[in-house]
Amino acid sequence: MNQPPQNRAQFPAPHRLTRRSGLVAGLGLLLILYTTLFPFDFFVRTGPAALRGFDLTLTRAYVLADFPRNVLLFVPLGFGLAGLWAGNGRSWRTFSLVVGIGLALSAVMEVAQAVALLRFPSLADVLANGLGAGAGFWLFCLAGGRFWGGVDWLEERIRPFLAPRRFLPLYLLYLAAWLVLSAWLPSLTRLDNWDNQFPLIVGNEQTRDRPWQGVLRQFYIADRAFSAEEVGRIFAGEGVTAVGGKSVVAQYDFTNPSADNFPPVRDEGSRAAPLTADGVALSGEHWLASDGAVTAVSDALAASSQFTLVLEGASGDLQQSGPARLISISGDPYRRNLTLGQEGPDLVVRLRMPLTGENGRQPELIIPNVFTDTQMHRIVMTYDGTAVRLAIDRAQNVYTVELLPAVALFVKTFPNEVGQMRLNRGNMAIFHLLYSLGLFLPWAVWLAYRRLSGLWLLLGLSLPPLIWDVLLSWLLPGYVFQVGHVVMGMGGTAVAFLIARQYHRFRFPQVSP
């Protein structure tokens, strides 16, 4: 076969087909990167364990369930590549090249998942992705002409709506829909789904199979989020009860046998360990648990949807897993309100809310390299309904995950369950960039179509992100206006504008208002 079975008269001119196909291939690549690299929690595994998670089987149930979706994922890329090389007259060779690119790209993505992401790569995904690229090639051969003819038909009907008097009202409605969605997102991050029948367990789980080995010196919970200034006072040596006052709903000082600890906890395990000057020693043989549910604590935090947790402790084993439970308000390994645990050198946070589910694992948050030694570490964790912030050892060493609006939106709409999110300095920025692109991409394309320049272009690129962040600061309780978010929105809009400007000449001719 020398030519694809197609009606070539239906295709755009060769240069337009090449540019359009390049756009489709580029968008397909972005879709692949988004789907395979989400939630962008990159880190580096080393040693033989780096590829241990690569699944070479082809018969597991979850592999079969994901197979059709993995095929569809690579269809746009295969379709775009077929269009790019439509004129070479060597269909079987082009088909092999498209499939090979699909397989190679998929293999790279799967290895990246194994080495630098908390994902589960598999050989079946590679095969499905290669099949999807091949399916995209044949879709172009069999229906590419009709597809591009439909695009031309659609462009003709969209063109009148690009006049300002029509586009601007429609875009304002689009932004209003985003605003309503953003106003709904805080319902996903409230703590009002907490179960007040769970006990407090220090150093283990109810089922006695998640012990933590180490020494815990102090532990406090308050029913509001401390400010940055208050967190600084704690690290400066001021007492938690002095800073928090009546907001402190749980208090434990394990260095002082006569301290007024509440709610009361009792010894659990095969032996009791006395309190020492360093704190209480916890292990698989000894941990602490409250007498029944800590209803007042859970109710207070659920009512405020805020809290501050302060603890000071030292790990006795840097390779604990499970995660091993430092502090847990939970019913069993699958139902909890709040858990802080240790997984190797990392601190794991599970926080129950509608977004993360009753086990707090959609996703759980992983703060890397907290337990790299057996020294005492002080951790102050605050949650204000919009963001989780952890200061470790000093007030300036802060890890932050801003759940609203970007993270909550994309985690909730991602097609697969996100079980873990490892925090780094870059993944929060990627989420905010994607959120900005969702908002301002239509606007950037329209600016390119209108061929604005000079001051009007500068205002068009800068004002919408600025106004939007001001609106969010008014709309979302606890959300703080941030210049960094505005700059990121401006940058994303500018990049989208530059890309759109390269394509607008063959997509839409200029029309009068």
C-alpha positions in Angstrom: 0.0 0.0 0.0 1.6 3.3 -1.1 -1.1 5.8 -0.1 -3.6 5.9 2.8 -7.2 5.1 1.8 -8.5 8.7 1.9 -10.2 11.4 -0.1 -7.2 13.8 -0.3 -9.4 16.5 -1.9 -11.0 17.0 1.5 -7.7 17.9 3.2 -6.5 21.4 3.7 -3.6 22.7 1.7 -0.3 20.9 2.6 1.1 23.8 4.6 -2.1 24.2 6.5 -2.4 20.5 7.1 1.2 20.4 8.4 0.6 23.2 10.9 -2.7 22.0 12.0 -1.4 18.5 12.5 1.6 19.9 14.4 -0.9 21.6 16.7 -2.8 18.3 17.2 0.4 16.4 17.9 1.5 19.1 20.4 -1.8 19.1 22.2 -1.7 15.3 22.3 1.8 15.4 23.8 0.6 17.9 26.5 -2.3 15.6 27.3 0.1 12.6 27.6 2.5 14.6 29.9 -0.4 15.8 32.1 -1.9 12.4 32.5 1.3 10.4 33.0 3.2 12.9 35.2 0.2 14.0 37.4 0.5 15.1 40.2 4.0 16.3 39.3 5.5 15.2 42.6 9.0 14.5 41.2 11.8 13.1 43.3 14.7 10.8 42.7 14.9 7.1 43.7 18.3 5.5 43.7 19.6 2.0 43.8 17.9 -1.3 42.7 14.6 -0.1 44.2 14.2 2.5 41.5 12.5 0.1 39.0 11.1 -2.3 41.5 7.6 -1.0 41.0 7.5 -1.7 37.2 4.7 -4.2 36.6 5.5 -6.7 33.8 2.3 -8.7 34.1 -0.6 -8.3 31.6 -3.4 -10.0 33.4 -4.1 -8.1 36.5 -7.6 -6.6 36.9 -6.5 -2.9 37.2 -4.3 -3.3 34.1 -7.2 -4.6 32.0 -9.5 -1.9 33.4 -7.0 0.9 32.4 -6.2 -0.6 28.9 -8.9 1.2 26.9 -8.2 4.5 28.5 -4.4 4.1 27.8 -5.2 3.3 24.1 -7.3 6.5 23.8 -4.7 8.6 25.4 -2.3 8.2 22.5 -4.8 8.5 19.7 -4.5 12.3 19.3 -0.7 12.1 19.1 -0.9 9.3 16.4 -3.4 11.3 14.5 -1.3 14.5 14.5 1.9 12.6 13.5 0.1 11.0 10.6 -0.9 14.4 9.4 2.6 15.8 9.7 3.9 13.0 7.5 0.9 12.6 5.2 2.8 13.5 2.1 5.6 11.1 2.2 3.7 8.4 0.3 5.1 5.5 2.5 2.2 4.5 4.7 3.5 1.3 6.2 6.8 2.9 7.0 5.0 6.0 8.5 2.7 3.7 10.4 5.7 1.9 11.9 7.4 5.2 12.8 4.2 6.5 14.5 3.8 3.3 16.5 7.5 3.3 17.4 7.3 6.9 18.6 4.3 6.0 20.7 6.0 3.0 22.3 9.2 5.0 22.9 7.4 7.9 24.5 5.3 5.6 26.6 8.4 3.7 27.8 10.1 7.0 28.8 7.0 8.1 30.7 6.7 4.8 32.5 10.3 4.8 33.5 9.9 8.3 34.7 7.0 7.1 36.9 9.1 4.3 38.3 12.1 6.5 39.0 10.8 9.9 39.9 7.0 9.6 40.7 4.7 7.9 43.2 2.9 6.1 40.3 2.6 2.5 39.3 4.1 1.9 35.8 3.5 -1.2 33.8 4.4 -3.0 30.5 0.7 -3.1 29.6 0.5 0.7 29.6 3.4 0.8 27.1 1.6 -1.7 24.8 -1.7 0.1 25.1 -0.1 3.5 24.3 1.7 2.1 21.2 -1.7 0.6 20.1 -3.3 4.0 20.6 -0.7 5.8 18.5 -1.3 3.3 15.7 -5.1 3.7 16.0 -4.6 7.5 15.7 -2.6 6.9 12.4 -5.4 4.8 10.9 -8.1 7.2 12.1 -6.3 9.9 10.1 -6.0 7.7 7.1 -9.7 6.6 7.2 -11.4 9.8 8.4 -8.8 12.6 8.5 -10.4 14.4 5.5 -13.8 14.3 7.0 -12.4 15.4 10.4 -10.7 18.5 8.9 -13.7 19.2 6.8 -15.7 19.3 10.0 -13.2 21.6 11.6 -13.5 24.0 8.6 -17.3 23.9 9.0 -17.0 24.6 12.7 -14.6 27.5 12.1 -17.1 29.1 9.8 -19.7 29.1 12.4 -17.4 30.2 15.2 -16.0 33.2 13.3 -18.9 35.6 13.9 -18.6 35.0 17.6 -15.1 36.4 17.6 -16.3 39.9 17.2 -15.9 41.8 20.5 -19.6 42.4 21.0 -20.2 38.6 21.0 -17.0 37.2 22.4 -16.7 39.4 25.5 -20.1 38.5 26.9 -19.5 34.8 26.3 -16.1 34.9 27.9 -17.5 36.7 30.9 -20.0 33.8 31.2 -17.1 31.4 31.0 -15.3 33.2 33.8 -18.5 33.3 35.9 -18.7 29.5 35.5 -15.1 29.2 36.8 -16.0 31.5 39.7 -19.0 29.4 40.7 -16.8 26.3 40.5 -14.1 28.0 42.6 -16.7 29.0 45.2 -17.9 25.4 45.4 -14.4 24.0 46.0 -14.1 25.0 49.7 -16.9 22.5 50.4 -14.3 19.8 49.5 -11.7 21.0 52.0 -13.9 21.4 55.1 -13.5 19.0 58.0 -17.2 18.6 58.7 -17.2 15.0 57.6 -15.0 14.0 60.6 -16.2 11.0 62.7 -16.3 12.0 66.4 -16.3 8.4 67.5 -12.6 7.8 66.9 -10.0 7.6 69.7 -6.6 9.3 69.9 -3.7 6.9 69.5 -0.1 7.9 70.1 2.5 5.6 68.5 0.2 3.0 66.8 -3.1 2.2 65.1 -6.2 0.7 66.6 -5.3 -2.6 65.0 -1.9 -2.6 66.7 -0.1 -3.2 63.4 1.3 0.3 62.6 3.7 0.9 65.6 6.1 3.8 65.6 9.5 3.5 67.3 10.9 6.6 68.8 10.5 9.2 71.6 7.7 11.8 71.7 8.3 14.8 73.9 5.3 17.0 73.4 2.0 17.1 71.5 -0.7 19.8 71.2 -3.8 20.4 69.1 -5.6 23.7 68.8 -8.9 24.3 67.0 -7.7 27.2 64.9 -4.8 27.8 62.5 -2.0 29.8 64.1 -0.6 32.7 62.2 2.9 32.8 60.9 3.8 35.2 63.7 2.4 32.8 66.3 4.3 29.9 64.7 7.4 32.0 65.0 6.8 32.5 68.7 6.6 28.8 69.3 9.9 28.2 67.6 11.3 31.0 69.6 10.6 29.1 72.8 7.2 30.4 73.9 4.8 27.7 75.2 2.0 26.4 72.9 -0.6 27.0 75.6 0.6 30.6 76.0 0.3 31.2 72.3 -2.9 29.3 71.7 -4.8 30.0 74.9 -8.3 28.5 75.0 -8.0 27.2 71.5 -5.8 24.3 72.7 -8.1 21.3 72.9 -5.5 18.6 73.4 -2.3 18.9 75.4 0.5 16.5 76.3 3.9 17.1 77.9 5.5 13.7 78.3 8.6 15.2 80.1 6.6 16.2 83.1 4.8 13.4 85.1 2.6 15.9 86.9 1.5 17.7 83.7 -2.2 18.2 83.2 -2.5 16.1 80.0 -5.9 16.0 78.3 -7.8 14.1 77.0 -6.4 11.4 79.2 -4.4 8.6 77.6 -3.5 5.2 79.0 -0.7 2.7 78.3 -1.2 0.1 75.7 0.9 -2.9 74.6 2.8 -5.6 76.5 4.6 -3.3 78.8 4.5 0.2 80.2 7.3 2.7 79.6 7.9 5.4 82.2 8.2 9.0 81.3 11.7 10.3 81.0 13.4 13.6 80.7 13.4 13.1 76.9 9.7 12.1 76.7 7.8 8.8 76.3 9.4 5.9 74.5 7.1 4.4 71.9 7.4 1.0 70.1 5.6 -2.1 69.1 5.5 -3.1 72.7 4.3 0.2 74.1 2.0 3.0 72.9 -0.7 5.3 74.3 -4.4 5.5 73.5 -7.3 7.6 74.9 -10.1 6.1 77.0 -12.7 6.0 74.2 -13.4 8.6 71.5 -12.0 12.0 71.7 -15.3 13.5 70.7 -14.7 17.0 72.0 -11.5 17.3 70.0 -13.0 16.0 66.8 -16.1 18.2 67.1 -14.0 21.3 67.8 -11.9 20.8 64.7 -14.8 19.8 62.5 -16.7 22.9 63.6 -13.9 25.3 62.8 -12.4 23.4 59.8 -9.1 24.6 61.1 -6.4 23.4 63.5 -2.8 23.6 64.6 -0.8 20.6 65.6 2.5 20.9 67.4 4.7 17.9 68.2 8.3 17.3 69.2 9.8 13.9 68.8 12.7 11.8 67.6 12.5 8.7 65.4 14.3 5.6 66.7 14.3 3.9 63.3 14.8 5.7 60.0 13.3 2.8 57.9 9.9 2.6 59.5 6.9 2.0 57.1 3.2 1.6 57.1 3.3 4.5 57.6 4.2 4.1 61.2 1.8 6.2 63.3 3.1 9.0 65.4 -0.3 10.6 66.1 -3.6 9.2 64.8 -7.3 10.0 65.4 -8.7 7.0 63.7 -10.9 3.9 63.9 -8.7 1.5 61.9 -6.2 1.6 59.1 -8.9 2.6 56.6 -10.9 5.3 58.5 -9.5 8.3 60.2 -9.8 12.0 60.9 -6.1 12.8 61.1 -2.8 10.9 61.1 0.9 11.9 61.1 3.2 9.0 60.3 6.6 8.0 59.2 7.4 6.2 55.9 11.2 5.8 55.7 12.7 9.3 56.0 9.4 11.0 55.0 6.6 12.5 57.1 3.1 11.4 55.9 0.0 13.4 56.6 -3.5 12.0 56.2 -6.3 14.5 56.7 -10.0 13.5 56.2 -12.1 15.9 54.2 -14.5 15.4 51.3 -11.6 15.8 48.9 -9.4 13.1 50.4 -12.0 10.6 51.5 -12.6 8.9 54.9 -9.0 7.5 54.9 -7.4 10.9 54.0 -5.6 9.2 51.1 -6.9 10.9 47.9 -4.2 12.1 48.3 -2.1 11.8 51.4 0.6 14.4 51.6 4.3 13.3 51.8 6.9 15.7 53.2 10.3 14.4 52.2 13.4 13.9 54.4 12.0 14.9 57.8 13.5 11.8 59.5 17.0 11.7 58.3 18.5 11.3 61.8 17.5 10.3 65.3 17.6 13.8 66.7 14.6 15.7 68.2 12.5 17.5 65.6 9.7 20.0 66.2 6.9 20.1 63.7 4.1 22.7 63.6 1.3 21.9 61.2 -1.5 24.4 60.5 -4.6 24.0 58.4 -6.9 27.0 57.7 -9.3 25.4 55.2 -7.4 26.5 52.2 -3.8 25.2 52.8 -1.7 22.8 54.8 1.5 24.3 56.1 4.2 22.4 58.0 7.1 24.2 59.6 9.9 21.8 60.6 12.6 22.8 63.1 12.3 26.5 62.4 9.6 28.9 61.4 11.2 29.6 58.0 11.4 25.9 56.9 7.9 25.7 55.6 6.2 23.1 53.3 2.9 24.3 51.9 0.2 22.7 49.8 -2.4 25.3 48.8 -5.5 23.1 48.3 -7.7 25.9 47.0 -8.4 26.5 44.2 -6.0 24.6 41.9 -5.0 21.4 43.8 -8.6 20.6 44.9 -9.9 21.2 41.3 -7.3 19.0 39.5 -7.2 16.2 42.1 -11.0 16.0 42.0 -11.2 15.9 38.2 -8.2 13.7 37.5 -9.5 10.4 35.9 -7.6 8.2 38.3 -7.5 8.1 42.1 -4.5 10.0 43.3 -3.3 8.1 46.4 -0.2 10.1 47.3 1.3 13.6 46.7 4.9 14.2 47.5 5.5 17.9 48.1 8.3 19.7 46.4 9.2 23.2 45.4 7.7 22.9 41.9 4.5 20.9 41.9 2.4 23.6 43.5 3.5 26.1 40.9 2.5 23.6 38.1 -1.0 23.3 39.6 -1.4 27.1 39.7 -0.1 27.4 36.1 -2.6 24.8 34.8 -5.4 26.6 36.7 -4.4 29.9 35.1 -4.3 28.3 31.6 -7.8 27.0 32.1 -9.0 30.5 32.9 -7.1 32.6 30.3 -6.4 30.3 27.4 -9.5 31.4 25.4 -8.6 35.0 26.2 -5.0 34.6 25.0 -6.3 33.0 21.7 -8.7 35.8 21.2 -6.0 38.4 21.8 -3.8 36.7 19.2 -6.8 36.7 16.7 -7.4 40.4 17.3 -3.7 41.2 16.6 -3.5 43.5 19.6 -0.1 45.2 20.3 1.5 47.8 22.5 -0.3 49.1 25.6 -3.6 47.4 24.8 -1.8 44.0 24.6 0.0 44.6 27.8 -3.3 45.5 29.6 -4.9 42.4 28.0 -2.3 40.1 29.3 -1.9 41.6 32.8 -5.3 42.8 34.0 -7.4 39.5 33.9 -5.0 37.5 36.2 -4.8 40.5 38.6 -8.5 41.0 38.8 -9.1 37.2 39.2 -6.8 36.8 42.2 -8.4 39.8 43.8 -11.8 38.2 43.3 -10.6 34.9 44.8 -9.3 36.7 47.9 -12.8 38.2 48.4 -14.6 35.0 47.6 -12.6 32.2 49.4 -12.3 32.5 53.2 -8.7 32.2 54.1 -7.4 32.7 50.5 -4.7 35.4 50.5 -3.9 37.5 47.4 -0.5 36.5 46.1 1.6 38.4 43.6 3.3 35.1 42.6 -0.1 33.7 41.4 -0.7 36.9 39.4 2.7 36.8 37.7 2.2 33.1 36.9 -1.2 33.9 35.3 0.4 36.6 33.3 3.2 34.4 32.1 0.9 31.5 31.2 -1.4 33.9 29.3 1.6 35.4 27.4 3.0 32.0 26.4 -0.5 30.9 25.2 -0.8 34.2 23.2 2.6 33.7 21.5 1.7 30.1 20.5 -1.8 31.1 19.3 -0.4 34.0 17.2 1.7 31.5 15.2 -1.5 29.7 14.2 -4.2 32.3 13.9 -3.4 33.2 10.3 -4.5 29.9 8.9 -7.3 29.4 11.5 -9.3 32.6 11.2 -8.9 35.6 8.9 -9.4 39.0 10.5 -13.0 40.2 10.7 -14.5 43.5 11.5 -16.3 44.1 14.8 
